[in-house]
Amino acid sequence: MTLTTTHPAKAVTIGVDTHQLVHHAAAVDQDGRMLGDREFPSDRGGYQQLLDWAASFGIINAFGIECTGSYGAGLTRHLLAAGIDVVEVNKSHSQVRHRVGKSDAVDAEAAARKVLSGECTDPAKDTTGAVEAIRNLHLVRDSAIKARSAACVQLRDVLLTAPDHLRTRLTARTLEGKATQARALRPDLSRIHEPEQAVKYALRELGRRVYEFTAEINEVDKHLTRLVSAVAPNTLALPQVGPVSVAQLLITAGENFERFRNEAAFARLCGVAPIPVSSGKSHRMRLHRGGNRQANRVIYLIAICRLRYDPRSQAYRDRKRAQGHSSADAIRCLKRFIARELYYSLKRDLTQTR
């Protein structure tokens, strides 16, 4: 009689420290033993090499990847397409760096151990759908707005030292209006060495720049509105919630909305989760100051607009004041309510589109 012994397949967890040109991976088994580490190029061929290398150790439990929204986005898409679970890993803690140092191998191993210990469990964002398209358009719009604001400020500064008759010609009340008027200036380029003609030239070019950025923003807004209306119509229908606000909330939440365990987790991500700050006879709460600050800004603007135009929100503020709370406390409570409303609306929208 021949006895055969079968060894159970080993489950491995892979941690990846991502960079622009190379990714460093480390493999850890289910007992926490280090199996090996290796560097791979950050291209499609390198992604497959990394996957084959990981599979050579046994059954892949999950990948823990740093920077899944930037350097690790390509690898994340490749692994998700292959049916591999990918967990988003935050950067290593400073105490770990002080204790064992800092290197790509150390960071990759730390990422694997965070997944193995259950410290990091959130799946990576899905960047293969319409939300990723919205993110790219929103990025273009945001940079155009910043550039236009810089051009308006420069135009204002040039006007401060411009000759009096030039300042009086630009009579518009707003900087964008002054930029429109400045586009009509006609400097004499043959006399550009004169300060007055140089000021005219500077004002005209800044006015043209503001006009071009405004046209670019309006064009992006058309595409954003169409995409947001298709992806999140229920959220867009909420009071005082516009396309740009919904776009930012979609970017913050991601395509795979099931990453959030409940609406409290979404509120925490948006920085509107209440935490106690009581001491002695004082018993009060404040909002968590972490999370995504862009999403927090959107929720704050929605709250302020509702307090101005929405009778339901105005009644809520008055009721909180009657109970002895301040206006700031009422806004905090309203922001938390808005986060809950947005969570269920986004969940319904993103569930329907998938």
C-alpha positions as a Markdown table, in Angstrom:
| # | Residue | x | y | z |
|---|---|---|---|---|
| 1 | Met | 0.0 | 0.0 | 0.0 |
| 2 | Thr | 1.3 | 3.4 | -0.9 |
| 3 | Leu | 0.4 | 6.4 | 1.3 |
| 4 | Thr | 0.2 | 9.8 | -0.3 |
| 5 | Thr | 0.2 | 13.0 | 1.6 |
| 6 | Thr | -1.5 | 16.1 | 0.2 |
| 7 | His | -0.3 | 19.5 | 1.3 |
| 8 | Pro | -3.0 | 22.2 | 1.4 |
| 9 | Ala | -2.4 | 25.0 | -1.1 |
| 10 | Lys | -0.8 | 28.0 | 0.5 |
| 11 | Ala | -2.7 | 31.3 | 0.5 |
| 12 | Val | -0.6 | 34.3 | -0.1 |
| 13 | Thr | -1.2 | 38.0 | 0.3 |
| 14 | Ile | 0.7 | 40.5 | -1.9 |
| 15 | Gly | 1.6 | 44.0 | -1.0 |
| 16 | Val | 2.7 | 46.5 | -3.7 |
| 17 | Asp | 4.5 | 49.8 | -3.3 |
| 18 | Thr | 3.8 | 51.7 | -6.4 |
| 19 | His | 5.9 | 54.2 | -8.3 |
| 20 | Gln | 5.8 | 55.9 | -11.7 |
| 21 | Leu | 8.2 | 53.6 | -13.5 |
| 22 | Val | 8.4 | 50.4 | -11.3 |
| 23 | His | 6.3 | 48.6 | -8.7 |
| 24 | His | 7.8 | 46.7 | -5.8 |
| 25 | Ala | 5.8 | 43.7 | -4.6 |
| 26 | Ala | 6.2 | 41.5 | -1.5 |
| 27 | Ala | 4.5 | 38.2 | -0.8 |
| 28 | Val | 3.4 | 37.0 | 2.7 |
| 29 | Asp | 1.8 | 33.7 | 3.5 |
| 30 | Gln | -1.3 | 33.1 | 5.8 |
| 31 | Asp | 1.0 | 32.8 | 8.8 |
| 32 | Gly | 2.8 | 36.1 | 8.2 |
| 33 | Arg | 6.0 | 34.6 | 6.9 |
| 34 | Met | 7.8 | 36.6 | 4.2 |
| 35 | Leu | 8.0 | 34.6 | 1.0 |
| 36 | Gly | 9.9 | 37.0 | -1.2 |
| 37 | Asp | 9.9 | 40.4 | -2.9 |
| 38 | Arg | 10.6 | 41.6 | -6.4 |
| 39 | Glu | 10.5 | 44.7 | -8.6 |
| 40 | Phe | 8.4 | 44.9 | -11.8 |
| 41 | Pro | 8.0 | 47.6 | -14.5 |
| 42 | Ser | 4.8 | 49.6 | -14.3 |
| 43 | Asp | 3.4 | 48.6 | -17.7 |
| 44 | Arg | 1.1 | 45.9 | -19.0 |
| 45 | Gly | 3.8 | 43.4 | -19.4 |
| 46 | Gly | 5.1 | 44.1 | -15.9 |
| 47 | Tyr | 1.6 | 43.8 | -14.5 |
| 48 | Gln | 1.3 | 40.3 | -15.9 |
| 49 | Gln | 4.7 | 39.3 | -14.7 |
| 50 | Leu | 3.8 | 40.5 | -11.2 |
| 51 | Leu | 0.6 | 38.4 | -11.3 |
| 52 | Asp | 2.4 | 35.3 | -12.5 |
| 53 | Trp | 5.1 | 35.8 | -9.8 |
| 54 | Ala | 2.4 | 36.1 | -7.1 |
| 55 | Ala | 0.6 | 33.0 | -8.4 |
| 56 | Ser | 3.8 | 30.9 | -8.1 |
| 57 | Phe | 3.6 | 31.1 | -4.3 |
| 58 | Gly | 0.1 | 29.6 | -4.1 |
| 59 | Ile | -3.5 | 30.8 | -4.1 |
| 60 | Ile | -3.7 | 34.6 | -4.1 |
| 61 | Asn | -5.8 | 35.9 | -1.2 |
| 62 | Ala | -5.7 | 39.6 | -2.1 |
| 63 | Phe | -3.5 | 42.4 | -3.3 |
| 64 | Gly | -2.8 | 45.4 | -1.1 |
| 65 | Ile | -1.8 | 48.3 | -3.2 |
| 66 | Glu | -0.8 | 51.9 | -2.3 |
| 67 | Cys | -2.0 | 54.8 | -4.4 |
| 68 | Thr | -4.7 | 52.9 | -6.3 |
| 69 | Gly | -5.9 | 56.2 | -7.7 |
| 70 | Ser | -2.6 | 57.4 | -9.1 |
| 71 | Tyr | 0.6 | 55.3 | -9.6 |
| 72 | Gly | -1.3 | 52.0 | -8.9 |
| 73 | Ala | -4.3 | 52.7 | -11.1 |
| 74 | Gly | -3.1 | 50.7 | -14.1 |
| 75 | Leu | -2.1 | 47.7 | -11.9 |
| 76 | Thr | -5.4 | 47.9 | -10.1 |
| 77 | Arg | -7.4 | 47.7 | -13.4 |
| 78 | His | -5.3 | 44.8 | -14.6 |
| 79 | Leu | -5.9 | 42.8 | -11.4 |
| 80 | Leu | -9.6 | 43.5 | -11.2 |
| 81 | Ala | -10.0 | 42.4 | -14.8 |
| 82 | Ala | -8.2 | 39.1 | -13.8 |
| 83 | Gly | -10.7 | 38.6 | -11.0 |
| 84 | Ile | -8.2 | 39.4 | -8.2 |
| 85 | Asp | -9.4 | 41.2 | -5.0 |
| 86 | Val | -7.6 | 44.5 | -4.6 |
| 87 | Val | -7.5 | 46.3 | -1.2 |
| 88 | Glu | -6.6 | 50.0 | -1.0 |
| 89 | Val | -3.8 | 50.5 | 1.5 |
| 90 | Asn | -2.8 | 53.8 | 3.1 |
| 91 | Lys | 0.8 | 54.8 | 3.3 |
| 92 | Ser | 2.8 | 53.2 | 6.1 |
| 93 | His | 2.7 | 54.8 | 9.5 |
| 94 | Ser | 5.5 | 57.0 | 10.7 |
| 95 | Gln | 6.2 | 54.6 | 13.6 |
| 96 | Val | 6.9 | 51.8 | 11.2 |
| 97 | Arg | 9.4 | 53.9 | 9.3 |
| 98 | His | 11.1 | 54.9 | 12.5 |
| 99 | Arg | 11.3 | 51.3 | 13.7 |
| 100 | Val | 12.3 | 49.4 | 10.5 |
| 101 | Gly | 13.4 | 52.2 | 8.1 |
| 102 | Lys | 12.0 | 53.2 | 4.7 |
| 103 | Ser | 12.5 | 51.3 | 1.4 |
| 104 | Asp | 10.3 | 49.9 | -1.3 |
| 105 | Ala | 10.6 | 46.4 | 0.0 |
| 106 | Val | 9.7 | 47.5 | 3.6 |
| 107 | Asp | 6.6 | 49.5 | 2.3 |
| 108 | Ala | 5.5 | 46.6 | 0.1 |
| 109 | Glu | 5.7 | 44.1 | 3.0 |
| 110 | Ala | 3.9 | 46.6 | 5.3 |
| 111 | Ala | 1.1 | 46.8 | 2.7 |
| 112 | Ala | 0.7 | 43.1 | 2.6 |
| 113 | Arg | 0.6 | 42.8 | 6.4 |
| 114 | Lys | -2.0 | 45.5 | 6.7 |
| 115 | Val | -4.3 | 43.4 | 4.4 |
| 116 | Leu | -3.4 | 40.2 | 6.2 |
| 117 | Ser | -4.2 | 41.6 | 9.7 |
| 118 | Gly | -7.4 | 43.2 | 8.5 |
| 119 | Glu | -6.3 | 46.7 | 9.2 |
| 120 | Cys | -7.1 | 47.6 | 5.6 |
| 121 | Thr | -10.2 | 46.0 | 4.2 |
| 122 | Asp | -11.7 | 48.6 | 1.8 |
| 123 | Pro | -11.7 | 47.6 | -1.9 |
| 124 | Ala | -9.9 | 49.8 | -4.4 |
| 125 | Lys | -11.9 | 52.3 | -6.4 |
| 126 | Asp | -13.2 | 51.0 | -9.8 |
| 127 | Thr | -11.7 | 53.4 | -12.5 |
| 128 | Thr | -13.2 | 51.7 | -15.5 |
| 129 | Gly | -16.6 | 53.4 | -15.6 |
| 130 | Ala | -18.3 | 56.7 | -16.2 |
| 131 | Val | -17.2 | 58.1 | -12.8 |
| 132 | Glu | -13.6 | 58.0 | -14.0 |
| 133 | Ala | -14.6 | 60.0 | -17.1 |
| 134 | Ile | -16.3 | 62.5 | -14.8 |
| 135 | Arg | -13.1 | 62.7 | -12.7 |
| 136 | Asn | -11.0 | 63.6 | -15.7 |
| 137 | Leu | -13.4 | 66.3 | -16.9 |
| 138 | His | -13.7 | 67.7 | -13.4 |
| 139 | Leu | -9.9 | 67.9 | -13.3 |
| 140 | Val | -9.8 | 70.0 | -16.4 |
| 141 | Arg | -12.5 | 72.3 | -15.2 |
| 142 | Asp | -10.9 | 72.8 | -11.8 |
| 143 | Ser | -7.5 | 73.7 | -13.3 |
| 144 | Ala | -9.2 | 76.1 | -15.8 |
| 145 | Ile | -11.0 | 77.9 | -12.9 |
| 146 | Lys | -7.8 | 78.3 | -11.0 |
| 147 | Ala | -6.0 | 79.7 | -14.0 |
| 148 | Arg | -8.9 | 82.1 | -14.8 |
| 149 | Ser | -8.8 | 83.3 | -11.2 |
| 150 | Ala | -5.1 | 83.9 | -11.4 |
| 151 | Ala | -5.5 | 85.8 | -14.6 |
| 152 | Cys | -8.3 | 88.0 | -13.0 |
| 153 | Val | -6.0 | 88.8 | -10.1 |
| 154 | Gln | -3.2 | 89.7 | -12.4 |
| 155 | Leu | -5.5 | 92.0 | -14.4 |
| 156 | Arg | -6.6 | 93.7 | -11.1 |
| 157 | Asp | -2.9 | 94.2 | -10.1 |
| 158 | Val | -2.0 | 95.7 | -13.5 |
| 159 | Leu | -4.9 | 98.1 | -13.2 |
| 160 | Leu | -3.7 | 99.3 | -9.8 |
| 161 | Thr | -0.7 | 101.0 | -11.4 |
| 162 | Ala | -2.2 | 101.7 | -14.8 |
| 163 | Pro | -2.6 | 105.4 | -16.0 |
| 164 | Asp | -5.8 | 107.0 | -14.8 |
| 165 | His | -7.5 | 107.3 | -18.2 |
| 166 | Leu | -7.1 | 103.5 | -18.7 |
| 167 | Arg | -8.6 | 102.7 | -15.3 |
| 168 | Thr | -11.6 | 104.9 | -16.0 |
| 169 | Arg | -12.2 | 103.1 | -19.3 |
| 170 | Leu | -12.7 | 99.8 | -17.6 |
| 171 | Thr | -15.9 | 100.6 | -15.8 |
| 172 | Ala | -17.3 | 97.1 | -15.1 |
| 173 | Arg | -18.0 | 96.2 | -11.5 |
| 174 | Thr | -16.5 | 92.7 | -11.7 |
| 175 | Leu | -13.1 | 91.5 | -12.7 |
| 176 | Glu | -14.6 | 89.3 | -15.5 |
| 177 | Gly | -16.4 | 92.3 | -16.8 |
| 178 | Lys | -13.2 | 94.4 | -16.8 |
| 179 | Ala | -11.5 | 91.5 | -18.6 |
| 180 | Thr | -14.2 | 91.7 | -21.3 |
| 181 | Gln | -13.6 | 95.4 | -21.7 |
| 182 | Ala | -9.8 | 95.0 | -21.7 |
| 183 | Arg | -10.1 | 92.7 | -24.7 |
| 184 | Ala | -11.1 | 95.7 | -26.8 |
| 185 | Leu | -7.9 | 97.7 | -26.1 |
| 186 | Arg | -5.7 | 98.3 | -29.1 |
| 187 | Pro | -2.1 | 98.9 | -28.1 |
| 188 | Asp | 0.4 | 100.5 | -30.6 |
| 189 | Leu | 2.9 | 97.7 | -30.9 |
| 190 | Ser | 5.4 | 100.1 | -32.6 |
| 191 | Arg | 5.5 | 102.0 | -29.3 |
| 192 | Ile | 5.5 | 98.9 | -27.0 |
| 193 | His | 8.6 | 100.4 | -25.2 |
| 194 | Glu | 6.3 | 103.0 | -23.7 |
| 195 | Pro | 4.7 | 102.0 | -20.3 |
| 196 | Glu | 1.2 | 103.0 | -21.4 |
| 197 | Gln | 1.2 | 100.8 | -24.5 |
| 198 | Ala | 2.8 | 97.9 | -22.5 |
| 199 | Val | 0.0 | 98.2 | -20.0 |
| 200 | Lys | -2.6 | 98.2 | -22.8 |
| 201 | Tyr | -1.0 | 95.1 | -24.2 |
| 202 | Ala | -0.9 | 93.3 | -20.8 |
| 203 | Leu | -4.5 | 94.1 | -20.1 |
| 204 | Arg | -5.7 | 93.0 | -23.5 |
| 205 | Glu | -3.8 | 89.7 | -23.3 |
| 206 | Leu | -5.1 | 89.0 | -19.8 |
| 207 | Gly | -8.6 | 89.8 | -21.0 |
| 208 | Arg | -8.2 | 87.3 | -23.8 |
| 209 | Arg | -6.9 | 84.7 | -21.4 |
| 210 | Val | -9.9 | 85.1 | -19.1 |
| 211 | Tyr | -12.3 | 84.9 | -22.1 |
| 212 | Glu | -10.6 | 81.7 | -23.3 |
| 213 | Phe | -10.7 | 80.0 | -19.9 |
| 214 | Thr | -14.4 | 81.0 | -19.5 |
| 215 | Ala | -15.2 | 79.4 | -22.9 |
| 216 | Glu | -13.3 | 76.2 | -21.9 |
| 217 | Ile | -15.1 | 76.0 | -18.5 |
| 218 | Asn | -18.5 | 76.4 | -20.2 |
| 219 | Glu | -17.6 | 73.7 | -22.7 |
| 220 | Val | -16.5 | 71.3 | -20.0 |
| 221 | Asp | -19.7 | 72.1 | -18.0 |
| 222 | Lys | -21.8 | 70.9 | -20.9 |
| 223 | His | -20.1 | 67.5 | -21.0 |
| 224 | Leu | -20.2 | 67.2 | -17.2 |
| 225 | Thr | -23.9 | 68.0 | -17.0 |
| 226 | Arg | -24.6 | 65.3 | -19.6 |
| 227 | Leu | -22.5 | 62.7 | -17.9 |
| 228 | Val | -23.8 | 63.5 | -14.4 |
| 229 | Ser | -27.4 | 63.5 | -15.5 |
| 230 | Ala | -26.9 | 60.0 | -16.9 |
| 231 | Val | -25.0 | 58.5 | -14.0 |
| 232 | Ala | -26.8 | 60.2 | -11.0 |
| 233 | Pro | -30.2 | 61.6 | -11.9 |
| 234 | Asn | -31.7 | 61.1 | -8.5 |
| 235 | Thr | -28.9 | 62.9 | -6.7 |
| 236 | Leu | -29.0 | 65.7 | -9.2 |
| 237 | Ala | -32.8 | 66.1 | -8.5 |
| 238 | Leu | -32.1 | 66.9 | -4.8 |
| 239 | Pro | -32.7 | 70.6 | -3.8 |
| 240 | Gln | -29.6 | 72.9 | -4.2 |
| 241 | Val | -27.5 | 70.1 | -5.6 |
| 242 | Gly | -25.9 | 71.0 | -9.0 |
| 243 | Pro | -24.0 | 69.0 | -11.6 |
| 244 | Val | -20.5 | 70.2 | -10.4 |
| 245 | Ser | -21.4 | 69.2 | -6.8 |
| 246 | Val | -22.6 | 65.8 | -7.9 |
| 247 | Ala | -19.5 | 65.3 | -10.0 |
| 248 | Gln | -17.3 | 65.9 | -6.9 |
| 249 | Leu | -19.4 | 63.5 | -4.8 |
| 250 | Leu | -19.2 | 60.8 | -7.4 |
| 251 | Ile | -15.4 | 61.2 | -7.6 |
| 252 | Thr | -15.1 | 61.0 | -3.8 |
| 253 | Ala | -17.4 | 57.9 | -3.6 |
| 254 | Gly | -16.1 | 56.0 | -6.6 |
| 255 | Glu | -17.9 | 53.8 | -9.1 |
| 256 | Asn | -18.1 | 50.8 | -6.8 |
| 257 | Phe | -20.3 | 52.3 | -4.1 |
| 258 | Glu | -20.5 | 49.0 | -2.1 |
| 259 | Arg | -17.1 | 50.0 | -0.7 |
| 260 | Phe | -19.1 | 51.9 | 2.0 |
| 261 | Arg | -20.4 | 49.6 | 4.8 |
| 262 | Asn | -23.1 | 52.2 | 5.7 |
| 263 | Glu | -24.0 | 55.8 | 5.5 |
| 264 | Ala | -21.9 | 56.6 | 8.6 |
| 265 | Ala | -18.8 | 55.5 | 6.7 |
| 266 | Phe | -19.7 | 57.8 | 3.8 |
| 267 | Ala | -20.2 | 60.7 | 6.3 |
| 268 | Arg | -16.8 | 59.9 | 7.8 |
| 269 | Leu | -15.2 | 60.1 | 4.4 |
| 270 | Cys | -16.8 | 63.5 | 3.7 |
| 271 | Gly | -15.7 | 64.9 | 7.1 |
| 272 | Val | -19.2 | 65.3 | 8.5 |
| 273 | Ala | -19.2 | 62.5 | 11.1 |
| 274 | Pro | -19.9 | 63.8 | 14.6 |
| 275 | Ile | -17.4 | 63.1 | 17.3 |
| 276 | Pro | -17.7 | 63.9 | 21.1 |
| 277 | Val | -15.7 | 66.8 | 22.5 |
| 278 | Ser | -17.2 | 66.9 | 26.0 |
| 279 | Ser | -15.4 | 67.8 | 29.1 |
| 280 | Gly | -16.7 | 68.3 | 32.7 |
| 281 | Lys | -20.0 | 70.0 | 32.5 |
| 282 | Ser | -19.7 | 70.6 | 28.8 |
| 283 | His | -21.5 | 68.1 | 26.6 |
| 284 | Arg | -21.2 | 68.8 | 22.9 |
| 285 | Met | -20.2 | 67.3 | 19.5 |
| 286 | Arg | -18.2 | 68.6 | 16.6 |
| 287 | Leu | -17.6 | 67.2 | 13.1 |
| 288 | His | -14.7 | 65.1 | 12.2 |
| 289 | Arg | -12.0 | 67.2 | 10.6 |
| 290 | Gly | -10.5 | 64.6 | 8.3 |
| 291 | Gly | -11.9 | 63.0 | 5.2 |
| 292 | Asn | -12.1 | 64.4 | 1.7 |
| 293 | Arg | -12.1 | 68.2 | 2.0 |
| 294 | Gln | -13.5 | 68.8 | -1.5 |
| 295 | Ala | -16.6 | 66.6 | -0.6 |
| 296 | Asn | -16.9 | 68.4 | 2.7 |
| 297 | Arg | -16.9 | 71.8 | 0.9 |
| 298 | Val | -19.6 | 70.6 | -1.4 |
| 299 | Ile | -21.8 | 69.5 | 1.5 |
| 300 | Tyr | -21.2 | 72.8 | 3.3 |
| 301 | Leu | -22.3 | 74.8 | 0.2 |
| 302 | Ile | -25.4 | 72.7 | -0.2 |
| 303 | Ala | -26.2 | 73.4 | 3.5 |
| 304 | Ile | -25.7 | 77.1 | 3.1 |
| 305 | Cys | -27.8 | 77.3 | -0.1 |
| 306 | Arg | -30.6 | 75.3 | 1.6 |
| 307 | Leu | -30.7 | 77.6 | 4.5 |
| 308 | Arg | -31.2 | 80.4 | 2.1 |
| 309 | Tyr | -33.8 | 78.9 | -0.2 |
| 310 | Asp | -35.2 | 75.7 | 1.3 |
| 311 | Pro | -38.1 | 76.2 | 3.7 |
| 312 | Arg | -37.6 | 72.7 | 5.3 |
| 313 | Ser | -34.0 | 73.5 | 6.2 |
| 314 | Gln | -34.9 | 77.0 | 7.5 |
| 315 | Ala | -37.5 | 75.4 | 9.8 |
| 316 | Tyr | -35.0 | 72.9 | 11.0 |
| 317 | Arg | -32.5 | 75.7 | 11.8 |
| 318 | Asp | -35.2 | 77.7 | 13.7 |
| 319 | Arg | -36.1 | 74.6 | 15.7 |
| 320 | Lys | -32.5 | 74.0 | 16.7 |
| 321 | Arg | -32.2 | 77.7 | 17.7 |
| 322 | Ala | -35.3 | 77.4 | 19.9 |
| 323 | Gln | -33.7 | 74.4 | 21.6 |
| 324 | Gly | -30.8 | 76.6 | 22.6 |
| 325 | His | -28.3 | 75.6 | 19.9 |
| 326 | Ser | -26.3 | 78.0 | 17.9 |
| 327 | Ser | -26.5 | 78.5 | 14.1 |
| 328 | Ala | -23.1 | 76.8 | 13.7 |
| 329 | Asp | -24.6 | 73.7 | 15.6 |
| 330 | Ala | -27.6 | 73.8 | 13.3 |
| 331 | Ile | -25.3 | 73.8 | 10.2 |
| 332 | Arg | -23.3 | 70.9 | 11.6 |
| 333 | Cys | -26.4 | 68.8 | 12.1 |
| 334 | Leu | -27.7 | 69.8 | 8.7 |
| 335 | Lys | -24.5 | 68.7 | 7.0 |
| 336 | Arg | -24.8 | 65.3 | 8.6 |
| 337 | Phe | -28.4 | 65.0 | 7.4 |
| 338 | Ile | -27.3 | 66.0 | 3.9 |
| 339 | Ala | -24.6 | 63.4 | 3.9 |
| 340 | Arg | -27.2 | 60.7 | 4.8 |
| 341 | Glu | -29.5 | 61.9 | 2.1 |
| 342 | Leu | -26.7 | 62.0 | -0.5 |
| 343 | Tyr | -25.5 | 58.5 | 0.5 |
| 344 | Tyr | -28.8 | 56.8 | -0.2 |
| 345 | Ser | -29.4 | 58.8 | -3.4 |
| 346 | Leu | -25.9 | 58.0 | -4.7 |
| 347 | Lys | -26.3 | 54.3 | -3.7 |
| 348 | Arg | -29.5 | 54.1 | -5.7 |
| 349 | Asp | -28.0 | 55.8 | -8.7 |
| 350 | Leu | -24.8 | 53.8 | -8.9 |
| 351 | Thr | -26.6 | 50.5 | -8.2 |
| 352 | Gln | -29.0 | 51.2 | -11.1 |
| 353 | Thr | -26.2 | 52.1 | -13.6 |
| 354 | Arg | -24.1 | 48.9 | -13.0 |
